[in-house]
Amino acid sequence: GKVNCKNMKQDCPVPACPRATLLPGHCCHTCPKGEASGCRPAGSPPAPTGSPEDDLDKPYNDRSYLSSEGLARDDARTEFVALLTSGPEPWHPTSSAVAKARFTLLRSYLLFSISYERLGRPSRVRFSDPEGNVLFEHPVQKSAAPEDGMLCGMWRTVSKANIQLLRGEQLRVSLVTRAQPSGEVHGHILKHRALFAETFGAILTSSDPTHLGAGGMAMLTLSDTENNLHFILMARGLLEPGVGESPWVPLRVRILHQGQMLREVHANITVEDPDFAEVLSDLSARELQWLGQGGQLRIVAETEGQHARQLAGTITTRRSCDTIQSVLCGADALLPTKTGAVGSAKLALHENGTLEYQVQVVGTASEVVGITLETKPRRKSKRNVLFDMTPSYKDGLAQGIWQSPSARDAHMLLQNELFLNVATKDWAEGELRGQVISLPYSGLLARY
């Protein structure tokens, strides 16, 4: 049947406190009754607190935790995206390079992660206003531009006028190279509803190297419960203005594995609105495995007809300059402890889907018998362990690589839905626990 939806958020009253939270089952943000205790990394927002009713029948310390959606709705934090290609006017396309940029506005700091393909080493990241006036340039140090096509940076203390331009989608960003001092690829910085949920992505380049100024990007995410893959495709240069009699042009999007087609969807797009959103339902276990491994699946978008053009790219886990880390403490244990033990962890999710981890533990009251990566426990049911790091633990440090996380595991990791648990002889359920959270890029390592 047909479902009519209305966005209730527009009708919500403005909360009186600065950090209102969205309680489960509620449409509007409300003020917390008291801040939760527990450990948080410096600079992260406080955890939202639930209502007293939420704690009924809970044997565990199961307070609400920071979700990526909650972080995205934080008033002090806004996410933006830009697709950068060569051209359009007033610049004529000179390159087949494509870049995808993610931005986080954190108070007056604009943090950015930019990945690119078919582009030489950029020398500067340039921000300009609609008239082309340069507002800020971030110089790229030679040592800070890795060969894997990823840039990290920060625009500190952005003025209120420039923040207004940013929120009004008026700012442009360019990557400057030695070959193109005016900027080789450019794009408008846009707000996008899919950003907080993106856990997989792809940069799409033209299959024809002579087809300059064309490119695209895909943002993908899994449904929270079903194995449905949502994606949004943003493309430029697929359509030529004035092509054909009809304003609508047929578009075909395919998902391939080693040249074999797994999925195919069709749509009509226009020159004015070339973006395209779709849901691929009921992914099989094998499709999920390929998605999680990174580099196994390709997404191909092509127009049909006389002026057919094609863009293609490899799907990997989301690339970002953020730090995936966790602070472990007794207050966050499922049965809170006060032994004085602490722990910290740093994780890295690589493009091929492997998860590198390093967990350090100090001051436990008894011998460590288990270090596990887990999901949030469901009320009275047992802990749900995804991966056991215990075999790699020695002298206070567990380090190694998890070779085969599933697509769902990667999705939950990037959505801040996983926890690290340290069990000891005296505390079999866990003496230490901490949520695994992505911290925004700090710029501290940029000088190195």
C-alpha positions as a printed Julia matrix, in Angstrom:
448×3 Matrix{Float64}:
  0.0     0.0     0.0
  0.93    3.64   -0.23
  2.35    5.36    2.84
  2.12    9.11    3.36
  4.85   10.57    5.54
  5.05   13.9     7.33
  8.2    15.34    8.88
  7.2    15.92   12.53
 10.52   17.59   13.33
  9.28   20.88   11.86
  6.51   21.03   14.5
  8.72   20.3    17.53
  9.09   22.96   20.25
 12.56   24.43   20.68
 14.14   22.78   23.76
 15.4    25.05   26.53
 18.72   23.29   27.05
 21.78   23.36   24.74
 22.14   19.57   24.48
 18.65   18.19   23.99
 18.42   14.48   23.16
 16.06   12.33   21.14
 14.65    9.59   23.35
 13.65    6.21   21.85
 10.08    6.33   20.53
  9.9    10.15   20.63
  9.65   12.49   17.65
 11.03   15.61   19.33
 14.21   16.39   21.25
 13.86   16.8    25.02
 16.19   17.98   27.77
 17.99   15.32   29.8
 17.12   15.08   33.5
 20.75   14.62   34.48
 24.07   13.97   32.8
 25.26   10.36   32.69
 28.52    9.52   34.34
 31.12    7.45   32.59
 34.26    7.95   30.55
 34.44   10.06   27.43
 37.36   11.13   25.28
 38.24   14.8    25.5
 36.18   16.93   23.15
 33.3    14.48   22.68
 29.74   15.57   23.53
 28.15   14.1    26.68
 26.12   10.91   26.32
 22.35   11.45   26.22
 20.39   10.05   29.14
 17.23    7.99   28.95
 14.05    8.27   31.03
 13.65    6.3    34.3
 11.22    3.94   32.54
 14.03    2.83   30.23
 15.89    1.28   33.18
 13.14   -1.13   34.26
 14.16   -4.8    34.13
 17.7    -3.97   33.06
 20.3    -6.01   34.89
 23.04   -4.2    33.0
 24.49   -0.72   33.0
 22.78   -0.07   29.66
 22.57    3.7    29.51
 22.0     5.35   26.17
 25.12    5.9    24.14
 26.34    8.23   21.44
 24.86    7.23   18.1
 26.12    8.62   14.8
 22.66   10.02   14.11
 22.68   11.73   17.5
 26.1    13.18   16.73
 24.86   14.34   13.33
 21.94   16.13   14.97
 24.2    17.86   17.48
 23.7    21.6    16.89
 27.44   22.24   17.19
 28.23   19.72   14.44
 27.08   19.77   10.8
 28.14   17.49    7.96
 28.69   18.56    4.33
 29.89   16.93    1.13
 31.33   18.04   -2.21
 31.85   16.27   -5.53
 34.87   17.77   -7.28
 35.38   17.48  -11.02
 37.18   19.45  -13.7
 34.92   22.26  -15.01
 32.19   23.47  -15.35
 32.04   27.15  -16.37
 33.88   29.46  -16.02
 36.52   26.72  -16.08
 36.6    24.44  -19.1
 37.19   20.76  -18.35
 40.87   19.93  -18.58
 41.08   16.72  -16.6
 39.34   13.41  -15.92
 40.22   13.65  -12.2
 37.48   13.26   -9.57
 37.5    13.92   -5.82
 35.05   13.35   -2.99
 35.22   15.66    0.03
 33.51   15.25    3.4
 33.34   18.22    5.76
 32.4    18.51    9.43
 31.67   21.95   10.85
 32.47   21.7    14.56
 31.66   25.08   16.12
 34.01   27.39   14.12
 36.3    24.64   12.82
 35.76   23.1     9.39
 37.42   19.66    9.22
 37.79   17.91    5.89
 38.67   14.48    4.48
 39.23   14.45    0.71
 39.86   11.34   -1.39
 40.71   11.63   -5.07
 41.49    9.63   -8.2
 43.33   10.39  -11.45
 44.89   13.45   -9.83
 48.54   14.36   -9.27
 49.69   15.43   -5.82
 47.6    18.46   -4.79
 49.53   21.45   -3.45
 46.62   23.37   -1.87
 42.98   23.0    -0.89
 41.27   26.27   -1.79
 37.95   27.61   -0.49
 36.27   30.44   -2.39
 33.0    32.39   -2.41
 30.45   32.48   -5.3
 32.36   35.36   -6.95
 35.58   33.34   -6.97
 37.32   35.29   -4.17
 39.71   33.04   -2.23
 38.64   32.84    1.43
 41.13   30.27    2.72
 43.87   28.01    1.41
 45.16   24.91    3.17
 48.71   24.11    2.01
 49.35   20.39    1.58
 52.72   19.38    3.02
 54.62   16.92    0.87
 54.77   14.45    3.74
 51.08   14.96    4.52
 49.84   13.95    1.05
 49.95   10.17    1.12
 50.13    8.22   -2.11
 46.78    6.55   -1.4
 44.86    9.6    -2.61
 43.67   10.94    0.75
 43.97   14.45    2.23
 43.16   15.59    5.77
 42.93   19.16    6.94
 41.26   21.86    8.97
 40.11   25.46    8.44
 40.37   26.99   11.89
 38.14   29.77   13.21
 35.87   30.17   10.19
 34.16   33.59   10.37
 30.4    33.85   10.94
 29.95   35.3     7.44
 31.73   32.32    5.89
 29.74   29.88    8.05
 26.58   31.51    6.65
 27.91   30.99    3.11
 28.7    27.37    4.0
 25.24   26.69    5.45
 23.69   28.41    2.43
 25.65   26.05    0.1
 27.49   29.02   -1.41
 31.08   27.91   -0.77
 33.25   26.26   -3.45
 36.25   24.04   -2.83
 39.08   23.36   -5.3
 42.16   21.16   -5.35
 45.14   23.05   -6.75
 47.91   21.11   -8.51
 51.18   22.22  -10.06
 49.69   21.6   -13.52
 46.54   23.64  -12.75
 47.27   26.62  -10.44
 43.68   27.84  -10.85
 42.44   24.51   -9.47
 42.18   21.19  -11.29
 38.91   20.0    -9.74
 36.13   22.07   -8.17
 32.8    21.58   -6.47
 30.12   23.22   -4.36
 29.95   22.25   -0.68
 26.47   20.86    0.0
 24.53   19.63    3.01
 23.4    16.07    2.46
 20.87   14.0     4.37
 22.76   10.75    3.68
 26.01   11.84    5.28
 25.56   10.74    8.88
 24.57    7.25    7.73
 27.24    6.67    5.06
 29.35    3.61    5.83
 30.46    2.59    2.32
 31.39    4.76   -0.63
 32.8     4.95   -4.13
 34.4     7.54   -6.4
 33.19    7.16   -9.99
 35.42    8.08  -12.92
 34.69    8.06  -16.62
 35.37    4.85  -18.5
 36.53    7.03  -21.41
 39.76    8.89  -20.42
 39.07   11.54  -23.1
 35.73   12.36  -21.47
 36.93   15.32  -19.36
 35.02   16.95  -16.51
 32.91   13.88  -15.71
 32.76   12.1   -12.4
 30.57   10.97   -9.57
 30.38    9.52   -6.11
 28.16    7.05   -4.32
 27.26    7.08   -0.63
 25.96    3.73    0.64
 24.64    2.4     3.93
 22.97   -0.74    5.25
 19.53   -0.68    6.84
 19.68   -1.01   10.61
 17.81   -4.33   10.7
 17.22   -5.71    7.19
 20.01   -6.47    4.72
 18.98   -3.64    2.4
 21.62   -1.4     0.84
 20.6     2.25    0.41
 22.67    4.38   -1.92
 22.75    7.89   -3.31
 24.6     8.58   -6.54
 25.8    12.11   -7.34
 27.15   12.55  -10.85
 28.45   15.3   -13.09
 29.15   15.16  -16.8
 26.93   12.15  -17.48
 24.54   14.37  -19.39
 25.29   17.04  -21.95
 22.99   20.1   -21.83
 20.43   19.94  -24.62
 20.96   16.26  -25.36
 17.87   14.66  -26.87
 14.35   16.0   -27.26
 13.1    14.84  -23.86
 14.39   16.44  -20.63
 14.5    12.95  -19.08
 17.42   10.66  -19.86
 17.37    6.92  -18.99
 20.03    5.9   -16.48
 21.14    2.35  -15.71
 23.05    1.56  -12.5
 24.67   -1.86  -12.06
 26.54   -3.53   -9.19
 29.2    -5.9   -10.5
 31.5    -8.52   -8.97
 34.45   -9.51  -11.17
 32.48   -8.43  -14.22
 29.38  -10.41  -13.29
 26.23   -8.33  -12.77
 24.61   -8.78   -9.34
 22.05   -5.97   -9.35
 20.58   -3.58  -11.89
 18.28   -0.57  -11.45
 16.86    1.87  -13.97
 15.8     5.49  -13.53
 15.25    8.71  -15.44
 17.43   11.73  -14.6
 17.6    15.32  -15.84
 20.46   17.76  -16.43
 19.14   19.89  -13.53
 18.85   16.96  -11.1
 21.33   14.18  -11.95
 21.34   12.77   -8.37
 19.78    9.37   -7.95
 18.71    7.37   -4.87
 17.75    3.7    -4.69
 17.5     0.75   -2.29
 18.84   -2.69   -3.16
 16.77   -5.07   -1.04
 17.61   -8.41    0.58
 21.34   -8.66   -0.04
 22.51  -12.26    0.04
 25.17  -13.47    2.47
 27.67  -13.59   -0.37
 26.85  -10.02   -1.5
 27.27   -8.81    2.09
 30.59  -10.62    2.32
 31.86   -8.93   -0.87
 30.59   -5.56    0.35
 32.45   -5.97    3.65
 35.71   -7.05    2.01
 36.06   -3.76    0.12
 37.27   -3.57   -3.47
 35.18   -6.6    -4.46
 32.16   -4.72   -5.84
 32.0    -2.1    -8.56
 29.19    0.34   -9.22
 28.61    1.4   -12.84
 26.29    4.22  -13.92
 25.6     4.77  -17.6
 23.19    6.74  -19.72
 21.55    5.03  -22.65
 21.0     6.19  -26.19
 22.99    8.09  -28.81
 25.17   10.07  -26.36
 25.8     7.19  -23.95
 28.33    7.86  -21.21
 29.6     5.68  -18.38
 31.01    6.27  -14.88
 32.37    3.46  -12.7
 34.05    3.04   -9.33
 34.99    0.49   -6.66
 32.95    0.3    -3.45
 34.99    0.38   -0.22
 34.32    1.16    3.41
 33.95    4.9     4.05
 37.27    6.72    3.87
 37.84    9.32    6.56
 40.53   11.14    8.52
 38.65   10.57   11.78
 40.25    8.48   14.54
 38.34    5.37   15.62
 39.06    5.0    19.33
 37.68    3.96   22.68
 38.22    4.96   26.3
 37.6     2.01   28.64
 36.61    2.48   32.27
 34.85    0.7    35.09
 31.93    3.13   35.24
 30.85    1.95   31.77
 31.15   -1.79   32.59
 27.89   -3.74   32.33
 28.09   -4.16   36.11
 29.9    -0.9    37.07
 33.24   -1.35   38.84
 35.52    0.98   40.81
 38.83   -0.86   40.69
 40.79    2.05   39.23
 41.63    0.11   36.06
 41.62    1.96   32.73
 42.1     1.16   29.08
 42.31    2.81   25.68
 42.04    1.54   22.15
 42.75    2.73   18.64
 41.3     0.99   15.59
 41.71    1.39   11.83
 39.3     0.01    9.24
 41.2    -0.5     6.0
 39.76   -0.3     2.5
 40.04   -4.07    2.05
 37.72   -4.52    5.04
 40.31   -5.67    7.6
 40.24   -4.1    11.07
 43.53   -3.29   12.77
 43.33   -2.87   16.54
 45.47   -1.92   19.51
 43.99   -2.13   23.03
 45.99   -1.15   26.11
 44.84   -2.04   29.63
 46.37   -0.86   32.93
 45.65   -1.49   36.61
 43.16   -4.37   36.57
 42.51   -5.94   39.98
 43.09   -9.45   38.64
 44.34  -11.23   35.53
 42.77  -10.28   32.17
 40.89  -13.27   30.77
 39.05  -11.73   27.82
 39.12   -8.7    25.47
 36.18   -8.7    23.09
 34.51   -6.43   20.53
 30.75   -6.52   21.15
 27.41   -5.02   20.26
 25.12   -3.37   22.79
 23.48   -6.1    24.93
 19.71   -6.52   24.48
 18.23   -6.2    27.97
 18.46   -9.57   29.74
 20.02  -11.49   26.87
 23.7   -12.27   26.98
 26.5   -10.15   25.58
 26.89  -10.46   21.82
 30.58  -10.96   20.99
 31.61  -10.15   17.41
 35.34  -10.72   17.71
 37.6   -12.12   20.43
 40.95  -10.3    20.74
 42.07  -12.33   23.77
 44.58  -14.57   21.9
 46.57  -11.47   20.88
 46.74  -10.12   24.46
 50.1   -10.01   26.22
 51.52   -7.79   29.0
 48.7    -5.25   28.98
 48.45   -4.93   25.19
 46.22   -6.64   22.61
 47.11   -5.88   19.03
 46.45   -7.51   15.7
 44.2    -7.56   12.66
 40.68   -8.91   12.32
 40.77  -10.31    8.81
 37.1   -10.84    8.07
 34.59   -8.4     9.59
 31.24   -8.61    7.81
 29.61   -5.65    6.07
 27.24   -5.43    9.05
 30.21   -5.33   11.46
 31.87   -2.54    9.46
 28.56   -0.66    9.31
 28.08   -0.86   13.1
 31.69    0.17   13.72
 31.34    3.31   11.59
 27.95    4.06   13.16
 29.47    4.06   16.69
 27.46    0.99   17.69
 30.25   -1.28   18.99
 31.9    -1.66   22.4
 35.14   -3.08   23.78
 34.84   -5.23   26.9
 37.69   -6.36   29.17
 36.89   -9.33   31.43
 39.1   -10.35   34.37
 39.16  -13.26   36.8
 37.33  -11.24   39.45
 34.92   -9.61   36.97
 33.81  -12.29   34.51
 31.21  -10.0    32.85
 33.76   -7.23   32.45
 35.88   -4.94   34.61
 36.24   -2.33   31.85
 34.06   -1.31   28.93
 33.96    1.5    26.4
 32.06    2.55   23.31
 34.06    2.63   20.08
 33.62    6.14   18.65
 34.98    8.04   15.66
 36.66   11.23   16.87
 36.94   14.11   14.39
 40.32   14.7    12.78
 42.34   16.91   15.14
 45.14   18.1    12.87
 47.7    17.26   15.56
 49.65   14.97   13.2
 49.46   17.3    10.19
 52.89   18.81   10.82
 54.45   15.35   10.63
